[in-house]
């Protein structure tokens, strides 16, 4: 298991100290929630913050693109990310997204909203290193945890075990 801590609610005035505290507490990676105001109604941070985080930490940086048409933004975050995750619901070209991420030597992940079938991963499963199963709908804090999430996680785990040996989880 990898603990990837979101910094969405950190005190950006004290970003370096906040990141240091998260890593010191045991986080294996930093999770950047990038929101575009379209796929989710909220806006969050962009490339300048990703650059600052990358400079401040030595642990991996996971960039979660909660954006419409991620194929237009992936390349902008690659230099600052070890893993790039996008929502399968937001693109008609998930294969192109995965290829762009892998061509930069980075790990690729796909995120699933609570109502997106796990089976939608099947055609891409050999190409992904991470799956983010959302237990709430992206973009809003304070939502109730979906009681279906643990079952969906088990379903993803079974699907991941079926994939070819060359497609291993992100380390």
N, C-alpha and C positions, 0 to 999 in steps of 0.2 A: 504494500500500500504506500502511496505517495501522498503526503499532505501538501497541498498547494493552497496557500493562504491568499485570499482576495484582499486587496488594499483599497477597495472601492470607497470605504468609509474612513480612510486614514486622514490624519491631519497633514495636508499637503505643505503647510508652512514648515513642518518638521519631518519631511519625507525621509531623509537619511536615518534619523533616529527611529522612526516608525518601522522602517524596513529592518534595521538592526534588531529591534525588539522582536519582530516576527520571526526572524531567522534564529535568534537566540532562544526563543520559545520552542523551537523544534520544527519549524516549517521546512519542508524539503525543497519547496519552490515558491515563487511569487506568482500569483494569478492576477492578470490584468483584465478587467471587464471593460471592453471597448464597446460603447453603445453609440448608435448613429442618429437617434431621434426618429427613425423610420421603422425598422424592424421592432424596436421597442421605443416607446415615446420619450424616454429619457436620453440625455446626452452624458457621456462621461469623458474620458481623456483620450488623447491621441498620441501621435508619434513623439512629440517632445517629452511627454511623461515616460513613455516606454524607453526612450533614450536615457533619461535620468535614472530610471530604475536599473537598467542594464549596467550603468556606470557604478551604481551604489552597491550592488550585490554580486556575490560569486555563485550563488545557487541558481538553478535554472529559472528562466522566466517563461511562464505559460501565458500566451495571449489568446483570450477568448473573444472572438469577433461576433458580437451580437448586432450584426449589420446586414442590411439588404445588399445583395450582390457582393459578397466578400471577395470575389475574384478581382475587384478593383482596388482593394485595400491590402490584401495579403502581402504583396511585395514591399509595401511601405513599412511593415512591422518585422519582416524577416531578420533584419540586421540586429534586432534587439530581443529576439525570441528564440527559445530552444524548441518550443512546441507551439504550434498555431492551431487553434480549434475554431471551426466555423459551424454554423447551424445548417444542417442539411435542408431545412425548410426554406432557406433564403437564397438558394442558387439553383439554376437549371444546369450548371456545369460543375458538379462536385468532383468529377474526375480531373478536370482542369485545375481546380483549386488544390487538390492533392498533389498533382504533378508540379505545380509551382512551388509548393512547400518543399517537396522532396528534392527538387532540382537545386535548392539552396542548401541541401544537406541538413534540413530540419525535420523534426518529427511532426506528424500531422494527426489531428484529432477531429472528430465530428461530435457535435452536440445534438441531443434530441430533446425537443420539448415534451412535456408530459403526455400530449395527445398524439405524438408522432410514433408510428409503429416501429418497433425494434427491427423488424424485418426489412425496413428501408435501408439498413446498413449492409445487408447480405451481398449485394453486387460490389461493394467497396471494401469489404472486411479485410481482404488481403493487403490493402494499401494503407490501412490506418494503424497508428500506434497507440491511440487513446480514444476513449469514448466518454463523453461527459453526459451523464443521464441527469437531466434537470428534474428536480423534485418540486419545483415551482415554475411558473411562467417567468421568463426573463424580463428584467427591467423594473421590477417592483420589489421593494423590501417588505417585510412583515407578513408575507403570505403563509398560509398554513401548509405544512409539509404534506405532499401527496402520499397517501398510504399505499399507492400502487408502485411507488419508486423502488422499494426493495425487490419486488418481483421482477420489475423491468431490469434492474441491475443483474439479477440472477440470469435472466434471459440473454442479456448482453454477454455475460461471462460464458455461457454455453456457446454462443455464436463465436466468440473469440477463440475458444478452444478448438473449433472446427477449422480455423484458418490454417493456411500453409505455414510451415516452420519458419520460413524466411521473414514473415511479418510478425515480429516480436514486439511486446510492449515497450513503451518509452522508458528508459532508465535514467 
